[in-house]
Amino acid sequence: MTGHVSAFAIADRGSAPIEDRRLERVIGVLRFVAAAAILLFGQALPNLGALFVVVLGVFCGGYGLLVSLRWRRVRTAYDREQAARFTLAADISLVGFALFVFAPDPSWTIYASGFLVIATGGFRFPNGALLAAASLSLTYVVVMVFRASALAIPLSAAQVALHLGGYLTAGAVLNAVLPGLDALRERDHDTYEPILQAHDDAGNAVLMTDADRPIFWNKAFEALTGYTGADLRKAPSIADLVLLGEDSPAETSEDHRPFRAQVRTRDGKLVEVDVVRRVASADGNDRRVWLLRDVTTQERAEADLRDQALHDALTGLPNRTLLGDRLESAIAVAQRQDAALSLLLLDLDGFKGVNDTWGHHAGDLVLVEIASRLSGTLRESDTAARLGGDEFVLLLPATPLVGAIEAARALVDFIVAPIIVDGKSLTVGASIGIAVFPNHGRDAEVLLAAADSAMYEAKHSGGGYRTFRAHIGSTQP
């Protein structure tokens, strides 16, 4: 992510591309140097008057400031194009004004300024060098006609042809050379685009900032923040988007390990993210690359996976694994408090007939309804679990045998109540085995085995409930 800035510079997938502005900075400095040179030394050159020279110098400096401010606002490819068009038009106007002011001897203006405008036009636009050369040629012809008609300065056809030829030749040469540079940049794009696309596919949000303003982002960043490309082109500060904690590494830190931060979304919500931040280049700019991963979604997904691993997919009840954990914990509590604990193992009677007659879909709906009825009887401390098939378990902490028998009676009554499935009234019964800690076992495995033994005795007796009798290994009603 940090090795090659040009990969981002040409990746304009609906977001703000990164442009290397060093050329614009150099040209901006040259404009101010030119303005100072005109004001200091312009009077020494043949000109139309001191006032014109001063106005030209002030115009050059003011125009340079205006162009610099315009380029500072560039955040998107569209912004860049508009700034480039404005700059090219202003450059040509400036050169035309200079040709007019120094009309008595404009050669230095033609060569010093004209070719610079042609070169920068080529860097800014496809075929920009030819466009600038043609525009300057037209401006030059107008000024030459003005010199001959209004100032009575002799017009040399050979000199005009030389100058026009120089403009057009320079434009043609640059127009032929610059596409080769574009091809090299495009080759970088082809190399790095799969990497950027992989980050999108993986859901990694990529953001690049310059002077704490977003200048590039990928689709995953838009999805993370809820901002559209148009929103982000308004250039909110990075401080408005990413909230750093006190333990975040300093900007100048060489520690590039991920750290935790928050992203403020478009609707004002805060999303926890893991962040990796690095300096994008070492040329003295204030450009940073941010890689952000939504850990809120990740942690929620992991929690969902853990939940799925511990719950029955059909009924949503705890499965055998979670029941085992809760039973072990409940036994530990019962031992410390010297309290009873009851376990009811329930198997449906007549469920196979429902499946055979009405199909597995009807059977699944019956299981879901039974699970709902079991859950409706629970205290906050109780657990209803599905072991699999048509077997369920009720874990009743702090419940002695008397309470377990009362619960079993109630279960038999409301389980036998009709269940409406697709307009049909279906009925199933229940066989319930009861085991109590510590009388029937002091660990989870023994208690479950005792409840299972009692449940089979109840089933063989025609349903209802039975309690395990530890001393003879049988059951009693």
Summary of the structure (lengths in Angstrom):
residues: 477
radius of gyration: 41.0
end to end distance: 72.1
largest distance: 132.8
contacts: 1501
relative contact order: 0.07
helix: 56%
strand: 18%
